[in-house]
Amino acid sequence: MSAESTAGTRRGGKGRRRREREKRHRGWKVVAWTAAGIVVLGGTGAGFVYFKLNGNIESVDIDQALGTDRPEKADDGSENILVLGSDTRADGNQDLGGGSDDGTARSDTAMIVHVHEGHKKASVVSIPRDTLVDRPACTDADGGDHPAARGVMFNSAYATGGAACAVKTVESLSDLRMDHYLEVDFTGFRKLVDELGGVEVTTTEAIKDPDSHLDLPAGTHRLDGEQALGLVRTRHGVGDGSDLGRIQLQQAFVKALVRQVKEVGVFTSPKKLYDLADSATKAVTTDSGLGSVNSLMSFANGLKGIGPADLNMVTLPVVYDPANANRVLIDRTKVQQVWDALGNDRPIPATATEGTATGEAKDVVSGS
């Protein structure tokens, strides 16, 4: 590995302990305000609806697990949200996501969402799951300790110590405080898309991937929940077959999904509004700071001015590992431009991603 890339290996920690209420295992995760933005619709309901929705939300106390040895919170009104996913196949998710249930869960998708001061724009940085990183020592949500490890895949942090370990790893890499954390599982993602009436996208070429149960000819499609899940999970059906190509598809879909969420206001049926809010609160897992309907609604209200055109979405600057084509290494010089931009609440410069590895799937999918 080069001097500008993460290097070295060491024994990783034990497998992740499962929390008591882990009935809904984690799947592909939607960008922060996608679920939260729908939750705000629940505010039209009566008091008993609030208690019903409040009981749906599962939360994780990240702050207690990580303690005080963390980057300082920004004082300029900006916020960072870590949105994570896992490749678990347990509890029915195998039927939706494909693959086998080996009893583990890794972060299948990871996005840092930086909401700029004024909450009118956001920068989103996707972290490839195959990135080799140095993971710090972690304490998981159950109090279990896991030693540090060098040169391990990024997605192993979640497998090792759950959400808290993933957050600590991101904070160690970036020196940025993650103010919030959000998840949505396979089933929840599918239901959200279905409750929204589907999401419209246009594909410039056919995408066919039996592994993700996806078969789309070129053209415009209104994807239902299962098709949408297939699209954001496919990697062999388009581009170079890498995780980087899948990230490009996910970023395009997120913009289409945000557009659809912003159009939900046209609905006038109280039942439709309730069904959306019910699905969203059942699907989402948050940090404890967002673990109530009131908190989630307040958070969502602060993001409602952000539309697809206000999102700058990039992939963490990486290069392919010359020792293993299935792994990528952080380009430390370029990635520092990303961290500096977010830390100073500035747009990410185009130079930060010039000449870095891509998945060759850009512009294959766009929002209609």
C-alpha positions in Angstrom: 0.0 0.0 0.0 1.2 3.5 -0.6 2.0 6.0 2.1 -1.2 7.9 1.2 -3.3 4.9 1.9 -4.5 2.9 4.9 -2.1 0.0 5.5 -1.4 -3.0 7.7 -3.6 -5.7 9.3 -4.3 -6.8 12.8 -6.8 -9.1 14.4 -10.3 -7.6 14.5 -12.8 -7.7 17.3 -15.4 -10.3 18.0 -18.6 -10.5 16.2 -21.3 -7.9 17.0 -23.6 -8.6 19.9 -27.2 -8.4 19.1 -29.4 -6.0 21.1 -32.5 -7.0 22.9 -35.3 -5.8 20.5 -33.3 -6.7 17.4 -36.4 -8.1 15.7 -36.0 -5.9 12.6 -32.4 -6.4 11.3 -30.8 -3.7 9.2 -30.8 -3.4 5.5 -30.0 -0.7 2.9 -30.4 2.7 4.5 -32.1 5.8 3.0 -30.5 9.2 3.3 -31.4 10.9 6.6 -34.4 13.1 5.7 -36.0 10.5 3.5 -37.5 8.6 6.4 -37.6 11.6 8.7 -39.3 13.7 6.1 -42.2 11.3 5.9 -42.5 11.2 9.7 -43.4 14.9 9.7 -46.7 13.9 8.0 -47.7 12.2 11.3 -48.1 15.6 12.8 -51.6 15.8 11.2 -52.9 13.0 13.4 -54.6 13.0 16.8 -52.9 12.4 20.2 -53.3 8.7 20.2 -51.6 8.5 16.8 -48.5 10.2 18.4 -48.2 7.5 21.0 -48.6 4.8 18.4 -45.9 6.2 16.2 -43.7 7.0 19.1 -43.8 3.3 20.1 -42.7 2.3 16.6 -39.3 4.0 16.9 -36.2 2.0 17.9 -33.1 3.9 19.0 -29.5 3.4 20.0 -27.7 5.4 22.7 -24.6 6.3 20.7 -23.5 9.1 23.1 -23.4 6.8 26.1 -21.4 4.1 24.2 -18.8 6.6 22.9 -18.4 8.8 25.9 -16.8 12.2 25.7 -13.6 11.5 23.7 -15.1 12.7 20.4 -14.7 15.6 18.0 -16.4 18.8 19.1 -19.9 19.7 17.8 -19.9 22.3 15.1 -21.0 25.7 16.3 -22.1 27.1 13.0 -25.5 25.4 12.7 -24.4 22.6 10.4 -25.0 19.0 11.2 -23.5 15.6 10.2 -25.7 12.5 10.0 -24.3 9.0 9.5 -26.6 6.8 7.5 -25.7 3.1 7.7 -26.9 -0.1 6.3 -26.1 -3.8 6.7 -26.1 -6.9 4.6 -27.9 -9.1 7.2 -30.3 -11.6 5.7 -32.1 -12.5 8.9 -35.8 -12.2 9.8 -37.2 -12.3 6.3 -34.7 -9.9 4.7 -33.1 -12.8 2.8 -36.2 -13.0 0.6 -35.8 -9.4 -0.3 -32.1 -8.8 -0.4 -30.9 -12.2 -1.7 -27.8 -14.0 -0.2 -27.6 -16.2 2.7 -27.9 -15.7 6.5 -24.5 -16.3 8.1 -25.5 -14.7 11.4 -23.4 -11.6 10.8 -24.2 -8.0 9.7 -21.9 -5.5 8.0 -22.6 -2.0 6.9 -23.6 -2.6 3.3 -24.0 1.1 2.6 -22.7 4.2 4.5 -23.3 7.9 3.8 -22.2 10.9 5.7 -24.9 13.6 5.2 -23.6 17.1 6.0 -26.4 19.6 6.3 -25.0 23.0 5.7 -25.7 26.1 7.9 -29.2 27.4 7.1 -30.3 23.8 6.2 -30.9 24.7 2.5 -28.2 22.5 1.1 -26.5 19.2 1.9 -23.3 17.4 0.9 -23.4 13.6 0.9 -20.2 11.5 1.1 -20.6 7.7 0.3 -18.0 5.5 2.0 -17.3 2.3 0.0 -17.8 -0.7 2.2 -14.6 -2.3 0.8 -12.4 0.6 1.9 -9.4 -0.5 4.0 -9.3 1.6 7.2 -7.7 1.6 10.7 -10.6 0.9 13.1 -10.2 2.3 16.6 -11.0 0.4 19.7 -14.8 0.3 20.2 -17.3 -0.2 23.0 -20.6 -1.4 21.6 -24.1 -0.5 22.8 -24.1 -3.5 25.2 -20.8 -2.4 26.9 -18.7 -5.0 25.1 -15.0 -3.9 24.3 -13.4 -4.5 20.9 -9.7 -3.9 20.3 -8.4 -1.7 17.5 -7.6 -3.2 14.1 -5.5 -1.9 11.2 -6.2 -2.3 7.5 -9.7 -3.9 7.8 -12.7 -3.3 5.6 -14.8 -0.4 6.6 -18.0 -2.5 6.8 -16.4 -4.7 9.5 -16.7 -1.8 12.0 -20.5 -2.3 12.2 -20.1 -6.1 12.3 -17.6 -5.8 15.2 -19.3 -3.3 17.5 -22.6 -2.2 15.9 -23.7 1.4 15.3 -21.5 2.9 18.0 -18.3 1.3 16.5 -19.3 2.5 13.0 -19.8 6.0 14.2 -16.5 6.0 16.1 -14.7 4.7 13.0 -16.1 7.5 10.9 -15.2 10.1 13.5 -11.7 8.7 13.7 -11.3 8.9 9.9 -12.8 12.4 9.5 -12.3 14.1 12.8 -15.9 15.3 12.4 -18.6 14.8 15.0 -21.5 12.7 13.8 -24.5 14.5 15.4 -27.1 11.8 14.4 -27.4 8.3 13.2 -30.2 6.7 11.1 -31.0 3.2 9.7 -33.7 1.6 7.6 -34.0 -2.2 7.0 -34.8 -4.0 3.8 -38.5 -4.5 4.7 -38.9 -0.9 5.9 -37.3 0.5 2.7 -39.6 -1.6 0.5 -42.7 -0.4 2.4 -41.7 3.2 2.4 -41.3 3.2 -1.4 -44.6 1.4 -1.8 -46.4 3.8 0.5 -45.0 6.7 -1.5 -46.6 5.2 -4.6 -43.3 4.1 -6.1 -40.3 6.2 -7.3 -39.8 7.2 -10.9 -36.4 6.8 -12.5 -35.0 6.6 -16.0 -32.3 4.1 -17.0 -30.1 4.7 -20.0 -29.4 1.0 -20.5 -30.9 -2.3 -19.4 -30.0 -3.5 -15.9 -30.4 -7.2 -15.2 -29.1 -8.8 -12.1 -30.6 -12.1 -10.9 -28.7 -11.8 -7.5 -30.7 -8.6 -6.7 -33.9 -9.8 -8.4 -33.7 -6.9 -10.9 -34.6 -6.8 -14.6 -35.1 -3.3 -16.0 -35.0 -2.5 -19.7 -33.7 0.9 -20.7 -36.4 3.6 -20.3 -38.5 5.3 -17.6 -39.9 3.2 -14.8 -41.9 3.8 -11.6 -40.2 1.3 -9.3 -42.1 -0.4 -6.5 -40.4 -1.2 -3.2 -38.9 -4.5 -4.2 -37.6 -3.1 -7.6 -36.2 -0.1 -5.8 -34.4 -2.4 -3.3 -33.0 -4.4 -6.2 -31.7 -1.2 -7.9 -29.8 0.1 -4.8 -28.3 -3.3 -4.2 -27.3 -4.4 -7.6 -23.6 -4.3 -8.5 -23.1 -7.0 -11.2 -25.8 -5.7 -13.5 -24.2 -2.4 -14.5 -20.9 -0.6 -14.7 -17.7 -2.5 -13.7 -19.6 -4.7 -11.2 -17.9 -3.0 -8.2 -19.3 -1.5 -5.0 -18.3 1.9 -6.5 -20.8 1.4 -9.3 -23.5 0.5 -6.9 -22.8 3.7 -5.0 -23.4 5.7 -8.1 -26.8 4.0 -8.6 -27.7 4.6 -5.0 -26.8 8.3 -5.2 -29.0 8.7 -8.3 -31.9 6.9 -6.6 -31.6 8.9 -3.5 -32.2 12.1 -5.5 -35.2 10.6 -7.1 -36.5 9.4 -3.7 -36.1 12.9 -2.2 -38.0 14.3 -5.1 -40.9 11.8 -4.5 -40.9 12.6 -0.8 -41.3 16.3 -1.5 -44.3 15.5 -3.7 -46.1 13.7 -0.9 -47.8 16.9 0.1 -50.3 16.5 -2.7 -51.9 13.6 -0.7 -55.0 14.7 1.2 -56.2 11.3 2.6 -55.6 11.1 6.4 -55.2 7.3 6.0 -52.5 7.8 3.4 -50.7 10.3 5.7 -51.0 7.9 8.7 -49.8 4.9 6.6 -46.7 6.8 5.5 -45.9 7.9 9.0 -46.5 4.4 10.5 -44.2 2.8 7.9 -41.5 5.4 8.4 -41.4 5.1 12.2 -41.4 1.3 12.0 -38.6 1.3 9.5 -36.3 3.8 11.1 -33.7 3.2 13.8 -32.1 6.3 15.2 -29.6 7.6 17.8 -31.4 8.4 21.1 -31.4 12.1 20.3 -33.9 11.4 17.5 -35.7 8.5 19.3 -39.1 10.2 19.6 -41.7 11.4 17.2 -41.3 15.0 18.5 -37.5 14.9 18.0 -37.8 13.3 14.6 -40.4 15.7 13.4 -38.4 18.7 14.5 -35.3 17.3 12.7 -37.4 16.6 9.6 -38.8 20.1 9.6 -35.3 21.5 9.5 -34.6 19.6 6.3 -37.8 20.1 4.3 -36.2 22.9 2.3 -33.6 20.6 0.8 -34.5 19.2 -2.7 -32.6 17.0 -5.2 -30.9 20.0 -6.8 -29.6 21.0 -3.3 -27.7 17.7 -2.9 -24.0 17.4 -3.8 -23.3 13.7 -3.7 -19.7 12.3 -4.0 -17.9 9.1 -3.2 -15.0 9.1 -0.7 -11.8 9.6 -2.7 -10.3 6.1 -3.1 -8.0 4.2 -5.4 -8.0 0.5 -6.2 -5.7 -1.5 -4.0 -2.9 -2.9 -6.2 -2.6 -5.9 -4.0 -6.3 -6.8 -4.2 -8.7 -5.5 -6.9 -11.6 -6.1 -4.6 -10.5 -3.5 -2.1 -9.9 0.2 -2.2 -7.6 2.5 -0.4 -8.2 6.0 0.8 -6.5 8.7 -1.2 -5.4 10.7 1.9 -4.4 13.9 0.1 -7.7 14.2 -1.7 -9.9 13.0 1.2 -8.4 15.7 3.4 -10.1 18.2 1.0 -13.4 16.5 1.8 -12.9 16.6 5.5 -11.7 20.2 5.4 -14.7 21.3 3.4 -17.2 19.7 5.7 -15.4 20.8 8.8 -15.5 24.4 7.6 -19.1 24.1 6.2 -18.0 24.7 2.6 -19.0 22.8 -0.6 -16.7 19.8 -1.5 -14.4 21.0 -4.3 -14.4 19.1 -7.6 -10.7 18.5 -7.2 -11.3 16.2 -4.3 -12.6 13.4 -6.5 -10.7 14.1 -9.8 -8.7 11.0 -10.8 -10.1 8.8 -8.1 -11.7 5.3 -8.7 -15.2 5.2 -10.0 -17.7 2.4 -10.7 -18.4 3.4 -14.3 -22.2 3.6 -13.6 -22.5 7.3 -13.6 -25.6 8.6 -15.4 -27.0 5.1 -15.9 -29.9 6.1 -13.6 -31.5 9.5 -13.2 -34.6 10.8 -11.5 -37.4 11.5 -14.1 
